[in-house]
Amino acid sequence: MGESREVFIEEVCARSNRIAVVFILASVFLVVQVPYLFIADPDSAIYVISTLNVVGAGGFALVSGAALYYCRQRQDSE
């Protein structure tokens, strides 16, 4: 189990450029969608869609940012 986890982490860190693109796109999309939460009527479908978009983009930004941070810390410790 420990060996497969290490292989997974190495593969994720090897693709850090692609993960950085996901982080940038998710962050930009998050910044674009957040204002809709304040503009749209809370009872409208646009508000629901914006909320789901913010949650999804926030999740992608959080996970990809955490992976980038972990890979950077791992690289600095070597």
GROMACS elastic network, one bead per residue, 0.5 to 0.9 nm:
[ bonds ]
;  ai    aj funct       b0    kb
    1     4     6  0.53317   500
    1     5     6  0.63010   500
    1     6     6  0.87611   500
    2     5     6  0.51466   500
    2     6     6  0.62728   500
    2     7     6  0.87450   500
    3     6     6  0.51072   500
    3     7     6  0.62584   500
    3     8     6  0.86419   500
    4     7     6  0.50551   500
    4     8     6  0.61632   500
    4     9     6  0.86610   500
    5     8     6  0.50294   500
    5     9     6  0.62113   500
    5    10     6  0.86181   500
    6     9     6  0.50875   500
    6    10     6  0.61418   500
    6    11     6  0.86165   500
    7    10     6  0.50876   500
    7    11     6  0.61970   500
    7    12     6  0.86364   500
    8    11     6  0.51692   500
    8    12     6  0.61879   500
    8    13     6  0.86198   500
    9    12     6  0.50906   500
    9    13     6  0.61070   500
    9    14     6  0.84669   500
    9    71     6  0.82310   500
   10    13     6  0.51570   500
   10    14     6  0.60237   500
   10    15     6  0.87498   500
   10    71     6  0.87071   500
   11    15     6  0.64683   500
   11    16     6  0.89206   500
   12    15     6  0.53071   500
   12    16     6  0.65330   500
   12    19     6  0.82021   500
   12    67     6  0.77314   500
   12    71     6  0.81682   500
   13    16     6  0.50807   500
   13    17     6  0.87079   500
   13    19     6  0.87260   500
   13    67     6  0.77438   500
   13    68     6  0.75885   500
   13    70     6  0.85668   500
   13    71     6  0.54918   500
   13    72     6  0.85192   500
   13    74     6  0.89701   500
   13    75     6  0.89453   500
   14    17     6  0.80469   500
   14    71     6  0.89139   500
   15    18     6  0.55378   500
   15    19     6  0.64429   500
   15    20     6  0.87734   500
   16    20     6  0.59938   500
   16    21     6  0.86674   500
   16    67     6  0.81296   500
   16    68     6  0.64772   500
   16    71     6  0.77162   500
   17    20     6  0.50475   500
   17    21     6  0.65127   500
   17    22     6  0.89074   500
   18    21     6  0.51328   500
   18    22     6  0.64884   500
   18    23     6  0.87309   500
   19    22     6  0.50242   500
   19    23     6  0.61747   500
   19    24     6  0.86596   500
   19    64     6  0.59325   500
   19    65     6  0.81463   500
   19    67     6  0.78465   500
   19    68     6  0.71716   500
   20    24     6  0.61443   500
   20    25     6  0.85819   500
   20    64     6  0.71827   500
   20    65     6  0.77134   500
   20    68     6  0.70838   500
   21    24     6  0.51271   500
   21    25     6  0.61127   500
   21    26     6  0.84472   500
   22    25     6  0.52173   500
   22    26     6  0.59753   500
   22    27     6  0.84236   500
   22    60     6  0.74517   500
   22    61     6  0.74493   500
   22    64     6  0.68223   500
   23    26     6  0.52054   500
   23    27     6  0.60070   500
   23    28     6  0.85822   500
   23    60     6  0.69097   500
   23    62     6  0.80051   500
   23    63     6  0.83903   500
   23    64     6  0.54501   500
   23    65     6  0.60797   500
   23    68     6  0.87347   500
   24    27     6  0.51238   500
   24    28     6  0.61388   500
   24    29     6  0.85147   500
   24    61     6  0.76938   500
   25    28     6  0.52085   500
   25    29     6  0.60491   500
   25    30     6  0.84334   500
   25    57     6  0.85763   500
   25    61     6  0.82689   500
   26    29     6  0.51000   500
   26    30     6  0.59733   500
   26    31     6  0.86172   500
   26    56     6  0.85381   500
   26    58     6  0.70131   500
   26    59     6  0.85143   500
   26    60     6  0.60797   500
   26    61     6  0.52552   500
   26    64     6  0.89223   500
   27    31     6  0.62277   500
   27    32     6  0.86544   500
   27    57     6  0.69649   500
   27    58     6  0.73960   500
   27    60     6  0.84317   500
   27    61     6  0.58373   500
   28    31     6  0.51386   500
   28    32     6  0.62362   500
   28    33     6  0.86728   500
   28    57     6  0.88326   500
   29    32     6  0.50661   500
   29    33     6  0.61142   500
   29    34     6  0.86603   500
   29    53     6  0.83212   500
   29    54     6  0.80588   500
   29    57     6  0.65782   500
   29    58     6  0.89862   500
   30    33     6  0.51971   500
   30    34     6  0.60971   500
   30    53     6  0.75941   500
   30    54     6  0.56325   500
   30    55     6  0.85298   500
   30    56     6  0.86571   500
   30    57     6  0.55088   500
   30    58     6  0.64179   500
   30    61     6  0.83576   500
   31    34     6  0.56290   500
   31    35     6  0.75872   500
   31    54     6  0.86175   500
   32    35     6  0.66816   500
   32    36     6  0.79877   500
   33    36     6  0.55765   500
   33    37     6  0.73754   500
   33    50     6  0.61303   500
   33    51     6  0.82643   500
   33    53     6  0.69637   500
   33    54     6  0.61570   500
   33    57     6  0.89273   500
   34    37     6  0.55364   500
   34    38     6  0.74906   500
   34    50     6  0.74751   500
   34    51     6  0.81873   500
   34    53     6  0.88567   500
   34    54     6  0.64549   500
   35    38     6  0.54100   500
   35    39     6  0.63409   500
   35    40     6  0.86003   500
   36    40     6  0.55491   500
   36    46     6  0.80395   500
   36    47     6  0.69965   500
   36    50     6  0.63600   500
   36    51     6  0.85582   500
   37    40     6  0.58574   500
   37    41     6  0.82124   500
   37    42     6  0.79019   500
   37    46     6  0.88131   500
   37    47     6  0.61043   500
   37    48     6  0.88200   500
   37    50     6  0.64703   500
   37    51     6  0.68456   500
   37    54     6  0.88414   500
   38    41     6  0.80336   500
   38    42     6  0.86826   500
   38    47     6  0.88196   500
   39    42     6  0.89122   500
   39    47     6  0.85855   500
   40    43     6  0.84142   500
   40    44     6  0.70950   500
   40    45     6  0.89391   500
   40    46     6  0.66075   500
   40    47     6  0.55292   500
   40    50     6  0.87379   500
   41    44     6  0.54662   500
   41    45     6  0.86320   500
   41    46     6  0.79264   500
   41    47     6  0.64204   500
   42    45     6  0.83074   500
   42    46     6  0.84507   500
   42    47     6  0.56203   500
   42    48     6  0.77119   500
   43    46     6  0.86427   500
   43    47     6  0.70624   500
   43    48     6  0.81044   500
   44    47     6  0.54381   500
   44    48     6  0.68383   500
   44    49     6  0.89924   500
   45    48     6  0.51132   500
   45    49     6  0.62043   500
   45    50     6  0.85050   500
   46    49     6  0.50686   500
   46    50     6  0.59308   500
   46    51     6  0.84196   500
   47    50     6  0.50549   500
   47    51     6  0.60426   500
   47    52     6  0.86185   500
   48    51     6  0.50873   500
   48    52     6  0.62802   500
   48    53     6  0.85948   500
   49    52     6  0.51351   500
   49    53     6  0.60853   500
   49    54     6  0.85794   500
   50    54     6  0.60343   500
   50    55     6  0.85301   500
   51    54     6  0.51424   500
   51    55     6  0.61951   500
   51    56     6  0.85640   500
   52    55     6  0.51316   500
   52    56     6  0.60477   500
   52    57     6  0.84668   500
   53    56     6  0.51044   500
   53    57     6  0.58941   500
   53    58     6  0.81845   500
   54    57     6  0.52180   500
   54    58     6  0.57633   500
   54    59     6  0.83621   500
   55    58     6  0.50843   500
   55    59     6  0.60850   500
   55    60     6  0.87041   500
   56    59     6  0.50762   500
   56    60     6  0.62825   500
   56    61     6  0.85725   500
   57    60     6  0.51053   500
   57    61     6  0.60123   500
   57    62     6  0.84146   500
   58    61     6  0.50543   500
   58    62     6  0.59335   500
   58    63     6  0.85372   500
   59    62     6  0.50733   500
   59    63     6  0.60880   500
   59    64     6  0.83902   500
   60    63     6  0.53255   500
   60    64     6  0.59025   500
   60    65     6  0.81295   500
   61    64     6  0.53523   500
   61    65     6  0.56916   500
   61    66     6  0.82810   500
   62    65     6  0.51716   500
   62    66     6  0.59932   500
   62    67     6  0.85759   500
   63    66     6  0.51094   500
   63    67     6  0.61998   500
   63    68     6  0.86724   500
   64    67     6  0.50351   500
   64    68     6  0.61939   500
   64    69     6  0.85667   500
   65    68     6  0.50674   500
   65    69     6  0.60582   500
   65    70     6  0.85043   500
   66    69     6  0.50176   500
   66    70     6  0.60108   500
   66    71     6  0.84967   500
   67    70     6  0.51076   500
   67    71     6  0.60845   500
   67    72     6  0.85151   500
   68    71     6  0.51524   500
   68    72     6  0.60974   500
   68    73     6  0.86089   500
   69    72     6  0.51111   500
   69    73     6  0.61920   500
   69    74     6  0.85327   500
   70    73     6  0.51265   500
   70    74     6  0.60407   500
   70    75     6  0.85209   500
   71    75     6  0.59978   500
   71    76     6  0.85450   500
   72    75     6  0.50546   500
   72    76     6  0.61424   500
   72    77     6  0.86447   500
   73    76     6  0.51419   500
   73    77     6  0.62335   500
   73    78     6  0.88670   500
   74    77     6  0.52709   500
   74    78     6  0.65843   500
   75    78     6  0.54497   500
